[in-house]
């Protein structure tokens, strides 16, 4: 709510600005800021995509190592010379 004696924010616009709905975007400073915000958003999206790919690659490596460990343990416990004795 504007203070008494001060114009409301909408009254600062000229009649030409009010008639043209997209007039604010033709302002070079506004257009530059929009480009800057779009570039920042694209940069954040690229970073998020990279982080997601990196996390998926790490998970795939961990899964492969776990499968190798399971296979190695299974081969140890399935040796023909092993009788029903329990480890430990």
C-alpha positions as CSV (number, residue, x, y, z in Angstrom):
1,X,0.0,0.0,0.0
2,X,1.6,3.3,-1.0
3,X,2.0,6.0,1.6
4,X,-0.2,9.1,1.2
5,X,1.3,11.7,-1.1
6,X,3.3,9.1,-3.1
7,X,2.0,7.7,-6.4
8,X,1.0,4.1,-6.6
9,X,3.6,2.0,-8.5
10,X,1.2,1.4,-11.5
11,X,0.8,5.2,-11.9
12,X,4.5,5.5,-12.8
13,X,3.9,3.8,-16.1
14,X,3.3,6.0,-19.1
15,X,0.0,5.5,-21.1
16,X,2.0,3.9,-23.9
17,X,3.4,1.3,-21.4
18,X,-0.1,0.5,-20.1
19,X,-1.5,0.0,-23.6
20,X,1.2,-2.5,-24.7
21,X,1.1,-5.6,-22.5
22,X,4.7,-6.6,-23.4
23,X,6.1,-3.1,-23.2
24,X,8.2,-3.9,-20.1
25,X,10.2,-6.6,-22.0
26,X,11.2,-4.1,-24.7
27,X,13.2,-2.1,-22.2
28,X,16.9,-3.0,-22.8
29,X,17.7,-3.3,-19.1
30,X,14.8,-5.7,-18.6
31,X,15.7,-7.7,-21.6
32,X,19.3,-8.0,-20.4
33,X,18.2,-9.1,-17.0
34,X,15.8,-11.7,-18.5
35,X,18.7,-13.1,-20.6
36,X,20.9,-13.2,-17.5
37,X,18.3,-15.0,-15.5
38,X,17.7,-17.5,-18.4
39,X,21.5,-18.1,-18.6
40,X,21.7,-18.7,-14.8
41,X,18.8,-21.1,-15.0
42,X,20.4,-23.0,-17.9
43,X,23.7,-23.1,-15.9
44,X,21.9,-24.5,-12.8
45,X,20.1,-27.1,-15.0
46,X,23.4,-28.2,-16.5
47,X,25.0,-28.5,-13.1
48,X,22.0,-30.6,-11.8
49,X,22.2,-32.8,-14.9
50,X,26.0,-33.3,-14.4
51,X,25.5,-34.2,-10.7
52,X,22.7,-36.6,-11.5
53,X,24.9,-38.3,-14.2
54,X,27.8,-38.5,-11.7
55,X,25.7,-40.0,-9.0
56,X,24.3,-42.6,-11.4
57,X,27.8,-43.5,-12.5
58,X,29.0,-43.8,-8.9
59,X,26.0,-46.0,-8.1
60,X,26.7,-48.2,-11.1
61,X,30.3,-48.7,-10.0
62,X,29.2,-49.5,-6.4
63,X,26.7,-52.1,-7.8
64,X,29.4,-53.7,-10.0
65,X,31.8,-54.0,-7.0
66,X,29.1,-55.5,-4.9
67,X,28.3,-58.1,-7.5
68,X,32.0,-59.0,-7.8
69,X,32.3,-59.3,-4.0
70,X,29.2,-61.5,-3.9
71,X,30.5,-63.7,-6.7
72,X,33.9,-64.0,-5.0
73,X,32.2,-65.0,-1.7
74,X,29.9,-67.4,-3.4
75,X,32.9,-69.1,-5.1
76,X,34.7,-69.4,-1.7
77,X,31.7,-71.1,-0.1
78,X,31.0,-73.4,-3.0
79,X,34.4,-75.0,-3.2
80,X,34.2,-78.8,-3.6
81,X,36.7,-79.4,-0.7
82,X,34.5,-77.5,1.7
83,X,32.3,-79.7,4.0
84,X,29.5,-78.5,6.2
85,X,31.8,-76.6,8.6
86,X,30.9,-73.1,9.5
87,X,33.4,-70.3,9.5
88,X,34.3,-68.6,12.8
